[in-house]
């Protein structure tokens, strides 16, 4: 005996497509961080980009603050949709629920290379704006081996993230009973923080 299934309507198709597109996004209460290396002009630059992305993800995971997307996944998605300009990439990050997007590029000039890293925050008060930019010149002398390159790129990844996280803002529900203030969040919170309130899309201190 056969069976008959009802055809999908257009709304079902749209929802089904979104599930497929974003099935690689981890489900977690922590803010989501993603890395996209959109530019490199040589095979060596591509290797540098891959190494730097791994270091960035390892450092972000080590903070205990973020959920991260496995390296290479965002780049494959961007290539699939031919999404290469900044506006398209930021819209992609917004739609994917990525709170902290790191966009990198490597320019290889033979005797040296330049590494550029930009951090964009989707949370208030930035709403997709650039929060920190880092650019450094890296010597590519023949005497430098692959292990040394990895250590150099790890150091620059750490410096970049240290400055970026100083500026990163993530909305958290605050409860006060008049004497104490409690943050309702899965994040590990230590130290002193500025408290803001959001009113009609604007942020006030």
Buried (B, 14 or more C-beta within 10 A) or exposed (E): EEEEEEEEEEEEEEEEEEEEBEEEBEEEEBBBBBBBBBBBEBEBBBBBBBBBBBBBBBBBEEBEBBBBBEBBBBBEBBEEEEBEEEEEBBEBBBEBEBBBBBBBBBBBEEEEBBBBBBBBBBBBBBEBEBBBBBEBEBEBEEEEEEEEBBEBBBEBBBEBBEBBBEEBBBBBEBEEEEEEEEEEBEBEEEEEEEEBEEEEEEBEE
